[in-house]
Amino acid sequence: MKIDYRSLGLKVGLEIHVQLESQRKLFCECPPVIRNDEPHFRIVRRLRPTLSELGEVDPAALWEFRKRKTYIYEGYRDTTCLVELDEEPPHDPDPFSLETALLIAKMFNAKIFDELYVMRKIVIDGSNVSGFQRTMLIAHDGLATFFNYKVPIWTIALEEDAARKIQETESYIVYRLDRLGIPLVEISTGPLTYSPNEIAEIAACIGYSIKLTGRAKRGAGTVRQDLNVSIERGAKTEIKGVPDLSLIPKVIEYEVIRQLNLLKIAEELRNRNVREEEITNDYVDITDIFQNTRSKMMRKIIEEGGKIIALKVPEGFRGLFKIEVQPGRRFGTELADYVRAWTSLKGILHSDELPGYGITSDEVSRIYERTGGRPFIIVAGTNEQELVDAVDVLVKRLRQALHGVPEETRAVNPDGTTRFMRPRPGSARMYPETDLRPVNTRRLIIRIEEVKLETIDKRVERYVSMGVSRELAVQAVKSPHAELIDRLIEKYGDKVPPSVIISTLIMTLKNLQKEGVDISKITEEDVEECIRLLAEKIIVKEAIPEILKQVAEKNMKPQDVVKTLGLRRLSYEEVLEEVKKIIEKTKIKDFNKLLGACMRELRGRADVDDVRRAIESVLSGR
């Protein structure tokens, strides 16, 4: 399906979060280290929403509170303190992190505020012990230029990272306090009208620019991306936690498809004259229908003393629940997501997908008798209050369906589709932190003026000076692998030409993907191992594509592929003997033709310079 994003009025806002390489946490002196050893202590909390200074409650906070979750926090006596536990006021912000945030603001030509105020952002999903995240607005109204892209930078903020989720059950969530408080810079762009692939490039450039300060953490989990996506007549949808830059185009594409399909459903409902007042909390108890059912899920509910109800739905919804809104996800899936997010129930069943799941045609007919022939949604569970809550949620979502696309926050699935997470936060989410003084930025600004930063444009010029073509250098800094490219050039650049390192991560991976190879199975460690083998002259560069292909398809390590396929680099003496055999067999005396014949025979095992040297030696009689 080819989508004309421009005609649809696609707008995407980016939020890029990058952890900083500080020596302490943002509001205390604890070291910013992630730990996997047994925690020293655990505490249990319940969180509740509070009124803002205007007397309002944030809808996202209220949503999380109604889940009735208990939160367990794990900590360490030597790397977490009373600030993380919300038992001690926060300390003054980390000076290094403040200075870094101002450097980033300077890099993106943003206007730095004269005074910085710490704000409390209400978050009661348990990821912050206090029920809020501390954040500081650093700068606003910037403009970043990356090649042909002009990117409005709306805000730059410095905030504390959230606690790390370790485990989740129906009744509680376990968080670890090691990540809580690690300094994090957040870059928020204005709405961008570029294509999804271009949006991914821009996200890579923003993240890479921050890494160029030399003050950002490296490695998995140190950078996170959120997207705000909308189309004309659609709605602004916040998509949280895109785990990988390469997934951004697919996430945007699938969200556009979802919004288009929800708009089609709304139009069809209007054509069928469905009115909002027809959608009510009218449900019937159908537990008795399943007393002798063959459906395992229904029998289990009844055996546990539960109840099964059917929500009556207006006739105009018939057939719409099975409409696919994203690949592999239907409108009925969207409804089930709401129920799962609001309650501990596993989901729903609806009349468009029955009979099925062990439910027979006879049982479906009996349900229709109870609903007066109307379409229905089945909800089942052992907690009657949760059934009532699920009905309320379904009614609200079905009413929203008449108006198209609801504004909401969604989470990313591994395949790039998304699921409902919570309502979008409102204006009542932020209020001042009363325990900390404002920070005057005048002296800090004077200090950062002396710091010289390497921009993306300067990095391109540096690559070109290393013998890399300008086109390839530009692709390198746009690439999601930009950070790895830098690291490999720094580590192996004196033994492997930088152009080979960049080409491997750009062209080789791209070509393998075109061949149908699942390059997501190739890790950064696999690529680095290939470059190391090349630097140590164990393999030749022509062997790398085949090695990486086998890594992806056979789940092998690069060194194992080399042994299995016999891809060890031939010594010059071995090459010379092979060239002699080829000349004797083919009788070719022309240098270029002979070079082609030899490379066909020895490709992946012999260095081309060794082959040239051997041919010259044999032809000259040396």
Secondary structure, DSSP 8 states (H G I E B T S, - for coil): ----HHHHT-EEEEEEEEEB--SS-SSSS-------S--SEEEEE-------TTS---HHHHHHHTT--EEEEEE-TTT--TTTTTSS------HHHHHHHHHHHHHTT-EE-SEE-EEEEE--SSSSTTSEEEEEEEEEEEEEEETTEEEEEEEEEEEE---EEEEE-SSEEEEETTSTT-EEEEEEE--B-S-HHHHHHHHHHHHHHHHTTT-B--STTSEEEEEEEE-TTS--EEEEEE--GGGHHHHHHHHHHHHHHHHHHHHHHHHTT--GGG----EEE-GGGGTT---HHHHHHHHTT-EEEEEE--GGGTTTTT-EEETTEEHHHHHHHHHHHHSS----EEGGG-SBTTB-HHHHHHHHHHTTT--EEEEEES-HHHHHHHHHHHHHHHHHHTTS---EEEEE-TTS-EEEEEE---GGGEEE-TTS--EE-HHHHHHHTT-----HHHHHHHHHHTT--HHHHHHHHHSTTHHHHHHHHHHHTTTS-HHHHHHIIIIIHHHHHHTT--GGGS-HHHHHHHHHHHHTTSS-GGGHHHHHHHHHHH---HHHHHHHHT-----HHHHHHHHHHHHHHH----HHHHHHHHHHHHTTTS-HHHHHHHHHHHHTT-
